[in-house]
Amino acid sequence: MAIWKVIVLFSGAFTGGMAVFLFKGDNHKNLKLILSFSGAFLFGITVLHLIPDAYHGNDNYVGVFILIGFLFQIVLEQFSEGIEHGHIHTPDHDHIAFPLGILVSLCIHAFLEGMPLAEGNQNQLVYGIALHHVPAAFALATVLLANKQTKSKTVFFVVLFAIMAPAGYFFSNALSTGGIGNLQHYFNRIMGVVIGIFLHISTTILFESSSDHKFSVRKMVAVLLGVGVALVGFVGEL
């Protein structure tokens, strides 16, 4: 159990959420660039590390669980309305139980994202998840404040979101070491669900167009940097 991973995971989400009190207005281009970078980085890590590791045990059903994770993320987004992508908008109160629906879906999402960190050398993934949670937490805090939540409640909900990825890390660490029954035998299938979620999140970020339906040069550079960093880390481990 690496405490530094817990600190990095918590700090990313907490810092992103607290930044809402420092930055005003609707122009958050830098946060969008961070989101693009982290999305590309997560995609690279998923393809280069998580997928090969999940199939290492020759479990033919891993692909089924990847599909389940991909579809499960679609279901979660019916409640979160894309906040994990950094989307900032006011939810339709007739469509969603706010803020409970958003919080529950985001917490499940973050909890599952922390689970792969217990297996192998996943240091790059720690930073990718932390960066990804910066704009997600910022969007969460912005929506909470826009819907008349008090500052104290907003801070509480951001902290709750921030501890979910570390909680997933703790849980999967106990799972992979056999601390929770014999569930370690199904660890690769659980990772398959997480991989599906990562694939959905990262590809959605990568293929989302800007307001004028163009893939901007700045976003292109951020994406190339994210993939490049993932590749450098992969080559360095060979």
C-alpha positions in Angstrom: 0.0 0.0 0.0 1.6 3.3 -1.2 0.4 6.3 0.8 1.7 8.7 -1.9 -0.9 7.3 -4.3 -3.7 8.1 -1.9 -2.3 11.6 -1.5 -2.0 12.2 -5.2 -5.5 10.8 -6.0 -7.2 12.8 -3.2 -5.2 16.0 -4.0 -6.2 16.0 -7.7 -10.0 15.9 -7.1 -9.8 18.2 -4.0 -7.8 20.8 -5.8 -10.0 20.8 -8.8 -13.1 21.2 -6.6 -11.7 24.0 -4.5 -10.5 25.9 -7.6 -14.1 26.8 -8.3 -13.8 29.4 -5.5 -10.8 31.0 -7.2 -11.8 31.0 -10.9 -15.0 32.6 -12.0 -16.7 32.8 -15.4 -17.4 30.3 -18.1 -14.0 30.3 -19.9 -12.1 27.3 -18.6 -9.9 26.5 -21.6 -6.9 25.4 -19.5 -9.1 22.9 -17.6 -10.3 21.5 -20.9 -6.7 21.1 -22.1 -5.9 19.2 -18.9 -9.0 17.0 -19.6 -7.8 16.3 -23.1 -4.3 15.5 -21.9 -5.5 13.2 -19.2 -8.1 11.5 -21.5 -5.3 10.7 -24.0 -3.0 9.6 -21.3 -5.7 7.3 -19.8 -6.4 5.8 -23.2 -2.7 5.2 -23.8 -2.3 3.5 -20.3 -5.4 1.4 -20.9 -4.2 0.1 -24.3 -0.5 -0.3 -23.3 -0.9 -1.6 -19.7 -4.3 -2.5 -18.4 -5.6 -4.5 -21.4 -2.5 -6.7 -21.7 -2.4 -7.3 -17.9 -6.1 -8.2 -17.9 -5.6 -10.9 -20.5 -2.4 -12.2 -18.9 -4.4 -14.9 -17.0 -5.9 -16.3 -20.3 -9.4 -15.6 -19.1 -11.6 -15.6 -22.3 -14.4 -13.8 -20.5 -12.4 -10.6 -19.9 -13.6 -9.1 -23.1 -17.2 -9.6 -22.0 -16.5 -7.6 -18.8 -14.8 -4.9 -20.8 -18.1 -4.5 -22.7 -20.0 -4.5 -19.4 -17.9 -1.7 -18.1 -18.3 0.3 -21.3 -22.1 0.0 -21.1 -22.1 0.6 -17.4 -20.4 3.9 -17.9 -23.2 4.9 -20.4 -25.7 4.1 -17.6 -23.8 6.2 -15.1 -23.8 9.2 -17.4 -27.5 9.2 -17.5 -27.3 10.4 -13.9 -24.0 12.4 -13.9 -24.8 14.0 -17.3 -21.2 14.0 -18.3 -19.6 15.8 -15.4 -16.8 13.2 -15.4 -15.9 14.7 -18.8 -15.7 18.1 -17.3 -19.1 19.2 -18.7 -20.5 22.1 -16.7 -24.3 22.7 -17.0 -27.3 22.9 -14.8 -29.1 19.5 -14.5 -32.8 19.1 -15.3 -34.4 18.6 -12.0 -37.3 16.8 -13.6 -34.8 14.3 -15.1 -32.5 13.6 -12.2 -32.6 13.5 -8.4 -30.1 16.3 -7.8 -27.6 16.2 -6.3 -27.9 12.6 -5.2 -28.0 11.1 -8.7 -24.9 13.0 -9.8 -23.0 12.3 -6.6 -23.7 8.5 -6.5 -22.8 8.0 -10.2 -19.6 10.1 -9.8 -18.6 8.3 -6.6 -19.1 4.9 -8.2 -17.1 6.0 -11.3 -14.2 7.3 -9.1 -14.2 4.2 -6.9 -13.9 1.9 -9.9 -11.1 4.1 -11.4 -9.0 3.6 -8.3 -9.2 -0.2 -8.5 -6.5 -1.0 -11.1 -3.8 0.8 -8.9 -3.3 -2.2 -6.7 -1.9 -4.4 -9.4 1.6 -4.0 -10.7 3.4 -0.8 -11.5 0.6 1.6 -12.1 2.4 4.9 -11.2 1.5 6.6 -14.5 -2.1 5.7 -14.1 -2.2 7.4 -10.7 -1.3 10.7 -12.3 -3.7 10.2 -15.2 -6.6 9.6 -12.8 -5.6 12.5 -10.7 -5.4 14.9 -13.7 -8.7 13.5 -15.0 -10.4 14.3 -11.7 -9.3 17.9 -11.7 -11.8 19.1 -14.3 -14.4 16.6 -13.1 -14.3 17.9 -9.5 -14.3 21.5 -10.9 -17.5 20.8 -12.9 -19.1 19.1 -9.9 -18.4 22.1 -7.6 -19.6 24.5 -10.3 -22.9 22.7 -10.8 -23.4 22.4 -7.0 -23.0 26.1 -6.5 -25.2 26.9 -9.5 -27.9 24.9 -7.9 -27.9 26.9 -4.7 -25.8 24.5 -2.6 -24.0 26.2 0.3 -20.2 26.4 0.2 -19.9 24.1 3.2 -22.1 21.4 1.4 -20.1 21.9 -1.8 -16.8 21.3 0.0 -18.3 18.2 1.8 -19.4 16.7 -1.5 -16.1 17.5 -3.2 -14.3 15.8 -0.3 -16.6 12.8 -0.6 -15.8 12.5 -4.3 -12.1 13.0 -3.7 -11.9 10.0 -1.3 -13.6 7.6 -3.7 -10.6 6.8 -5.9 -8.4 6.1 -2.8 -11.2 3.9 -1.4 -11.2 1.9 -4.6 -7.4 1.5 -4.4 -7.7 0.3 -0.8 -10.5 -2.2 -1.7 -8.7 -3.6 -4.7 -5.5 -3.9 -2.7 -7.3 -6.1 -0.2 -8.9 -7.9 -3.1 -5.7 -8.7 -5.0 -3.9 -9.8 -1.8 -6.7 -12.2 -0.8 -7.8 -10.0 2.1 -11.4 -10.3 1.1 -12.3 -13.9 0.7 -11.1 -15.5 -2.5 -12.3 -12.8 -4.8 -8.7 -12.3 -6.1 -9.5 -15.0 -8.6 -12.0 -12.7 -10.3 -9.6 -9.7 -10.2 -9.0 -9.6 -14.0 -12.7 -9.6 -14.7 -13.2 -6.7 -12.3 -10.4 -5.0 -14.1 -12.2 -5.7 -17.3 -15.1 -3.6 -16.1 -12.7 -0.8 -15.2 -11.0 -1.0 -18.6 -14.4 -0.6 -20.3 -15.1 2.5 -18.2 -11.7 3.9 -19.1 -12.2 3.3 -22.8 -15.6 5.0 -22.7 -14.3 8.0 -20.8 -11.1 8.5 -22.7 -12.6 8.0 -26.2 -15.5 10.4 -25.4 -13.0 13.1 -24.3 -10.9 12.5 -27.4 -13.7 12.6 -30.0 -15.7 15.4 -28.5 -15.7 18.3 -30.8 -15.4 21.9 -29.8 -18.2 24.4 -29.9 -17.5 25.1 -33.6 -17.2 21.3 -34.3 -13.5 21.5 -35.0 -10.6 19.7 -33.3 -8.5 22.6 -32.2 -4.7 22.7 -32.5 -4.4 23.2 -28.8 -6.5 20.1 -28.1 -4.5 18.2 -30.7 -1.2 19.1 -29.0 -2.6 18.1 -25.6 -3.8 14.8 -26.9 -0.5 14.0 -28.6 1.4 15.0 -25.4 -0.9 12.7 -23.4 -0.3 9.7 -25.7 3.4 10.6 -25.9 3.9 10.5 -22.2 2.1 7.2 -22.0 4.4 5.8 -24.7 7.5 7.1 -23.0 6.5 5.4 -19.8 5.7 2.2 -21.6 9.1 2.1 -23.5 10.9 2.9 -20.2 9.4 -0.2 -18.6 10.5 -2.6 -21.4 
